[in-house]
Amino acid sequence: MTSYAKNGRAKHLAAHAKKTAPVIRQHLKHAQQLSKSGSQG
């Protein structure tokens, strides 16, 4: 998604990717932290 945000041909899709990539990255980071702690929610 980060790559498409930088190099995407469709401007509206690239703008969406640029907007949502940081959110997805943060979700991934949070999920990895939960996985390391062994938390089940």
N, CA, C and O atoms as a DFTB+ gen file, in Angstrom:
164 C
 N C O
     1  1       0.820      -1.176       0.000
     2  2       0.000       0.000       0.000
     3  2       0.877       1.257       0.000
     4  3       0.572       2.231      -0.688
     5  1       1.945       1.228       0.761
     6  2       2.850       2.376       0.795
     7  2       3.450       2.614      -0.585
     8  3       3.604       3.756      -1.017
     9  1       3.783       1.544      -1.262
    10  2       4.345       1.661      -2.604
    11  2       3.335       2.293      -3.557
    12  3       3.690       3.156      -4.360
    13  1       2.072       1.861      -3.467
    14  2       1.047       2.424      -4.347
    15  2       0.799       3.886      -4.019
    16  3       0.535       4.690      -4.913
    17  1       0.882       4.232      -2.746
    18  2       0.692       5.633      -2.357
    19  2       1.730       6.528      -3.034
    20  3       1.446       7.679      -3.367
    21  1       2.928       5.994      -3.234
    22  2       3.998       6.774      -3.859
    23  2       3.979       6.691      -5.381
    24  3       4.297       7.663      -6.066
    25  1       3.603       5.518      -5.912
    26  2       3.764       5.278      -7.347
    27  2       2.480       4.922      -8.081
    28  3       2.523       4.571      -9.260
    29  1       1.349       5.005      -7.412
    30  2       0.092       4.585      -8.035
    31  2      -0.309       5.454      -9.209
    32  3      -0.093       6.666      -9.210
    33  1      -0.887       4.826     -10.190
    34  2      -1.303       5.544     -11.400
    35  2      -2.645       6.242     -11.213
    36  3      -2.848       7.349     -11.710
    37  1      -3.550       5.599     -10.504
    38  2      -4.867       6.196     -10.263
    39  2      -4.753       7.133      -9.060
    40  3      -4.557       6.687      -7.929
    41  1      -4.878       8.416      -9.316
    42  2      -4.622       9.405      -8.267
    43  2      -5.550       9.241      -7.069
    44  3      -5.116       9.410      -5.929
    45  1      -6.812       8.915      -7.306
    46  2      -7.735       8.768      -6.176
    47  2      -7.388       7.551      -5.326
    48  3      -7.553       7.587      -4.107
    49  1      -6.914       6.485      -5.943
    50  2      -6.501       5.302      -5.186
    51  2      -5.186       5.553      -4.449
    52  3      -5.008       5.102      -3.318
    53  1      -4.276       6.268      -5.089
    54  2      -3.007       6.598      -4.440
    55  2      -3.255       7.491      -3.230
    56  3      -2.603       7.329      -2.200
    57  1      -4.188       8.429      -3.342
    58  2      -4.519       9.305      -2.219
    59  2      -5.114       8.503      -1.073
    60  3      -4.799       8.748       0.092
    61  1      -5.966       7.550      -1.399
    62  2      -6.550       6.689      -0.363
    63  2      -5.467       5.846       0.303
    64  3      -5.450       5.709       1.526
    65  1      -4.581       5.293      -0.484
    66  2      -3.494       4.486       0.063
    67  2      -2.609       5.326       0.974
    68  3      -2.190       4.861       2.034
    69  1      -2.323       6.556       0.570
    70  2      -1.486       7.438       1.375
    71  2      -2.162       7.761       2.701
    72  3      -1.496       7.880       3.730
    73  1      -3.465       7.901       2.678
    74  2      -4.225       8.236       3.886
    75  2      -4.333       7.043       4.834
    76  3      -4.238       7.208       6.050
    77  1      -4.528       5.855       4.290
    78  2      -4.791       4.690       5.135
    79  2      -3.554       3.881       5.512
    80  3      -3.599       3.122       6.480
    81  1      -2.460       4.019       4.784
    82  2      -1.258       3.232       5.077
    83  2      -0.767       3.414       6.514
    84  3      -0.430       2.419       7.156
    85  1      -0.710       4.637       7.048
    86  2      -0.246       4.778       8.437
    87  2      -1.162       4.090       9.453
    88  3      -0.694       3.573      10.468
    89  1      -2.452       4.088       9.175
    90  2      -3.414       3.430      10.077
    91  2      -3.184       1.927      10.057
    92  3      -3.160       1.283      11.106
    93  1      -3.018       1.379       8.881
    94  2      -2.773      -0.062       8.751
    95  2      -1.455      -0.438       9.412
    96  3      -1.361      -1.466      10.083
    97  1      -0.446       0.392       9.223
    98  2       0.860       0.141       9.848
    99  2       0.716       0.127      11.375
   100  3       1.308      -0.721      12.043
   101  1      -0.059       1.053      11.922
   102  2      -0.261       1.112      13.373
   103  2      -1.035      -0.104      13.856
   104  3      -0.723      -0.647      14.916
   105  1      -2.031      -0.542      13.109
   106  2      -2.779      -1.743      13.472
   107  2      -1.866      -2.965      13.495
   108  3      -1.953      -3.792      14.403
   109  1      -1.001      -3.077      12.508
   110  2      -0.053      -4.188      12.460
   111  2       0.866      -4.153      13.673
   112  3       1.103      -5.181      14.307
   113  1       1.377      -2.987      13.992
   114  2       2.274      -2.838      15.142
   115  2       1.563      -3.263      16.424
   116  3       2.140      -3.963      17.257
   117  1       0.325      -2.844      16.577
   118  2      -0.451      -3.197      17.759
   119  2      -0.690      -4.708      17.825
   120  3      -0.554      -5.315      18.887
   121  1      -1.043      -5.303      16.702
   122  2      -1.271      -6.745      16.658
   123  2      -0.007      -7.514      17.011
   124  3      -0.070      -8.529      17.704
   125  1       1.133      -7.041      16.543
   126  2       2.393      -7.703      16.860
   127  2       2.701      -7.590      18.348
   128  3       3.220      -8.535      18.942
   129  1       2.391      -6.462      18.950
   130  2       2.609      -6.291      20.387
   131  2       1.706      -7.229      21.179
   132  3       2.137      -7.826      22.165
   133  1       0.467      -7.358      20.753
   134  2      -0.460      -8.271      21.420
   135  2       0.032      -9.717      21.289
   136  3      -0.053     -10.500      22.235
   137  1       0.540     -10.053      20.118
   138  2       1.049     -11.403      19.887
   139  2       2.235     -11.708      20.810
   140  3       2.332     -12.799      21.372
   141  1       3.124     -10.739      20.953
   142  2       4.294     -10.940      21.812
   143  2       3.901     -11.086      23.292
   144  3       4.526     -11.843      24.035
   145  1       2.865     -10.356      23.706
   146  2       2.459     -10.398      25.111
   147  2       1.589     -11.614      25.411
   148  3       1.343     -11.935      26.574
   149  1       1.129     -12.280      24.372
   150  2       0.288     -13.461      24.565
   151  2      -1.144     -13.121      24.938
   152  3      -1.897     -13.990      25.378
   153  1      -1.518     -11.875      24.766
   154  2      -2.856     -11.418      25.115
   155  2      -3.877     -11.974      24.135
   156  3      -3.631     -12.018      22.929
   157  1      -5.007     -12.393      24.649
   158  2      -6.078     -12.918      23.832
   159  2      -7.209     -11.896      23.684
   160  3      -8.212     -12.203      23.041
   161  1      -7.086     -10.717      24.245
   162  2      -8.090      -9.684      24.079
   163  2      -8.849      -9.495      25.281
   164  3      -9.747      -8.655      25.318
